């Protein structure tokens, strides 16, 4: 096990009726909030009304910033930063899934900065301060409600980059499984793929593979995600399955999932970010395409050990090849694509995708060249 420092300051409020506690928690940060949300689903599932009432009851004035896209874009972030500054907002509140929370984080950082918020994503500037962030999670997937990172797409340059800072940990995140009851099947499926990807990225790129506690945690969370998703797709009203999925996805990227591994590489995400930047496909859909292809490459280069161990513990498989096949069967079963063509992406686009991916691969310090990325993508044809 490698040396590590673990710190996670986010306070989690979990369970039914949790949204009503938003106002009292946020009131400690001030009286003016920027309220960030997406396309309006929170108005249908009751989150908007409950959150707005709780904030009003606690004397918090809200400036709304709706319209966050599933892959949040830079222009909308910039507009949010401007709103926050003009209205002298003292905090940012996000109600939605990872995209909404990611944009809220970027706005919180941009509102405390005199330059362009994109500077944080290109490495031109570091995040030294940010407005306090409060979240109400409605889509389990990214873990953004309990981590310090965010991802934004620059539509002009076709770059989907990330930024991070300890300043971006939400102060409080409210996780009420009942807010997820009306999620479409596709979003449930893609959220599961995303959570699994966070677990496997570290597991399969670990510099130190003799970390029993983290391996056991990753394997247990993967089993929980898979079992919970199966139950949800059979019975969308299964509260305990929704609760297990929500908490599992949060734990899948709050730092614990890679403790002691050292040298963790998010190669699958770097390649997928290129797919969704160029083709605007759902992040989970892109990961379902990329991950099996990446596993095939890892089998060729590093051998079957980790794949066999993961597959045995999670799927009950015996060989590395069977583990990869189990991933593909799972993704197909829950309705996620596993080939580029299934997402409408032609094989002829592989060089363009690989070239775009190299920007993030270099920024993240991943030791892959364009030829290697092309080889991985070819396995997804």
N, C-alpha and C positions, 0 to 999 in steps of 0.2 A: 504494500500500500504506500503510495506517494504522500509526501507532506501536503497538507491543505489548510486553508483558512475558510471556515464556513460562517456566513452571517446572512440572516434573512429577517428583516425587521417588520415585514408586512403582518398586520393583524387580520386574522380570518374570522368572519362571523358566518357560521354555517347553519343552514336549516330553514325550515318553513317560517315565513313572516319576517325574514331578515331585512327586507328592503325598508321596512318601517324604521329601522335603526340607522339609516343613512344620515338623516338630518342631525340627530344628536352627535354622531361621530364627526361629521363635516363641520359642525358649528365651532369646533375647537380651532379650526384653521382660519375662520373669518366669516364674513357676511356676504361676499360676492363670489359667485361661481360661474365658470363656463361649463355648460352641460352638453357633453358630446355624445351623439348617438348616430345610428345608421339610417336605414330606409323607412323606419316607422313600425317595425315589428314590435317594438316595446310599447307601442300604443295599443296594440291588439292583445298582448299577453298580460297587460295590467301593470307592467313595470314602470312605465312612464307616469301613470297616475299616482302610483304608490310613492315613487321617488319624489315627484314634484310636490305632493302633499307633505311628505316628511320634511323636505327642505323648507317649504313655506312655513310650516309650523315652528320651525327653529330659526326663523328670521333670516333665511338665506335668500338673497336676490339672485335670480338665474338669468344668464344670457345663453340662449340656445345655439348650438352648432350641430345641426342634423346633416344627414347626407353622406356619412362616411361609407366609402365603397368597400366591398369584400377584400380587395387588395388596396389599402388606403394610399392615396396619391398626394404628392408634394404640394400641389396648388391648393388643395383643400386644407392641408396642414398650415400653410402660410396664411390662408384666410382665417383660420382659427387662432393663430398667434396674434394676428392683427386685432381680432375681436377681443381677445383676452387683454391686450395692452390698452385698447381704447376704453374698455369698460372697467379697467383697473381690477380685474378678477384676482382674487386671492387664492384660488384653488381651481383644479380641473376635476370634473366628475364625469366618469365614463359609464354608460349603461349599454352593454352589448357583449359581443364576443371579442376575440383577440384583435381583430382589425380595429375596432372602436377603441379598445384599450391602448393599442400601439399608437394610434393617432393622438389620443389624449396625452400620452407620455411625451410624444414629440412636441406637441403644443406647449405642454408644461415646461419643457426645456427651452423652447424657442421664445416663450414669453419672458424668460429671465435672461435673454441674450440680446445683444445689440446688433449682431450680424444676421446672416441668413441661416435658417434652421438646417438647411442641407449640409452646412459645414460639419455638423456632427456626424453625418453619415459617410462623408468622404475622408474623414480623418483630419480635416483642416483645423478643427477646433474640438476641444473636449468639453463635456458637459460638467460645469462647475456648480451650477445651481438650477433649480426647477421649482415651479409651483407645487404645492402638495397635491397628491393624486388620490382620488377615492374611486373605487370601481364597484359596479353591480354586474356580475357575470351572468350572461344568458346563453352562452355557447361554450361548453367545455372543449378545449382543443389545444390552445397555444401555451397555456401556463402563464400568460402575460400578467394575470392578476396577482401573481406571487413571485415575479422576477423583475430584473432591472434592465430588460432589453426591449427594443421596439424595431419594427421593420416598416419601411416606407418605400413606395415606388415613385421614381422620377419619370413621369410619362414622356417628357421631352427627350431624355437621354436613354430611355428604356433600361434603367438601372433600378434594381430592387435591392436596396442596401439596408444594413442594420446599424443601430447605435445603442450604446449602453452606458450606464453609470449607476452608482449606488443611489444617486439622487432620484432615480426613476422607479425605485420600489414603491408601489402604492402604500399609503399609510394604512388604509383599511380596505379590504375587499370583502364584499358580501356575496356569499354563495348560497343561493336558495334553489334547490333542485326543481321546485315547482315552476320556476321561470323557464325551464327547458322542455316542458311537457308538449309544447306545440311546435317544436323544431321539425322541419322537413326531414325525411329519411336521409337525403343526400348530405345534409349538414351534419347529422348524427354520424354518418359513415365517415365523412371526411375529417371530422373531429377526432374520431378513433384512430384513423391513419396518422394524423398529426401527432397525437399523444404517443403512439407506438414509435414514430420516427424519433422523437426526443429521447426515448429510452434506448433505442438501438444505436443512435449515432455515437454515443459515448461508449456503449458496451462493445461495439465492434471496432472502435478506433483507439481503445485504451492502450496507453504505453505500458501500464502494469496490469496484467490480467489475473493477478493473485489478490483480489480484493473481495473476499467472501461476502461481507455484509452488503456491499453495493451491488454485487451480482445478484444476491438473493432479493434485494429490494427491487431491482429492475425486472427480474423475472416475475416476481409477485404482482407488480403493477401491470405488467403486460398481460398476465392472466386475468387480472381484474378488468382491464379495458376490454379485452376480447369477450369475456363472459357478460359484462354489463351491456355491451353493444348488442350482443345477440338477444338478450332479454328485452332491451328497449325496442328493437326492430319487431319483435313478436308482440309486445304489449307496450305501446308508447306511454301508457299511464302507470307503469311500474315505478313507483317512487323510489324504492330502495336501489333499483338498478340505476336510475337517474342520479341518485346521490353517490353511489359508488363510482360511476363514470365521472361525475363532476370533480370529486376529490382526487381520483386517480390521475386525471388529466392535469390537475394543478400540481400534484406531487411529481409528475413526469418531467417538469422543467422548472423546479424551484431551487435547483442546485444540488439537492441530495442525490439525484440520479447519476451523478458522475464523480462523487466524492472519492478521492484516493486513486482515481484512474490515471490522472496526469496525461497531458498531450492529447486531449480530446479534440477531434476534428469533426465539424459539421459539414462534411463534403456533400451529403445528399441534399441538404438545404441550399448550399451554394449553387448546385446545379439546378435544383427546382426553382430557385428564385429567378433564374434565367427564363425558364419555361413560362412562369406566370407573369414576368415582366413583358415578355414578347407576345404572349397569347392570352393573357388575362384569364387563365383558368384558375379554378379553386386550388388553394395551396395544398389541401389534402389530396386532391386528385393528382396533382403533379408529383407529390411524394409517393403515391401508390405506383406511379410509373417508374420513378427513379430508383426507389429503394431496392426492389428485387434485382434490377440491373447492377446496382452497386454491390449487392451481396455476391452476385456471380463473379464480379471482378475481384472482390476480396477473397473468394474461395480460390481463385487461380493464383493470387499473389501471396496470400498469407496462410493458406491451408484451411482445413475443415474444423479446427479445434473449437473456436468460439461459436461458429454456426451450429456445430453438433451440440454443444453445451446448452445454448439458448433453446434450440429446437426440442431437445429432450425435456427440458424443464417447462417449456411453455406449450408446445404442441404434442409432445409425446413421440416425436420423430427420432430416428436412429442415425441418419446421415445428414451431412451438410446440404446435399442436394434435396433431400426430402424437406429440410427446413425451409429452403427457398420456395419450393413448391407449395408448402403450407401457407407461407405468406401470400403467395399469388392466389391460392384458393380462397383464403380469407378475404382478401381485397375484392375479388370477383363476387363472392357471396354477399358482401354488404353493399355492392353496387359501385365500387370504385374502379376506374380504368387501370389496366396494368401494361398497356402498350401505347406508344405515341399515337398511332393511328386511331385508337379508340377515343382520343381527345381531339381528333381532327388535325393532328400535327404530322406533316409528311416526313418521311425519312430524309428527304432531300434538305430539310431544314437543320439537320444535325450540326453541320459546320457553323452555321449562324448562331445556334444555341450555345455551342461550345465556346465560341469567341466571346459572346456576351457574358458567359459564366466566368470567364477568366478575370474579369474586373474584380468580382467579389472574392474569387479564389486567391488572388494576389493580395487583396486587402486583408483577408483573414489569415494569410500566411500558410495556406494549404500547399503542400508539395505535390501538386498535380500540374501537368502541362496540358495544352489544348488537345494533343493527340490522345492522351489518357481519357479526357472527358468525352471525346468523340467515341472512343472504344466502349465506354460505359453506356452511352446513349444508344449505340448500335445494338446493345443487348436488350434494349427496350423496344425494338422494332417488331 
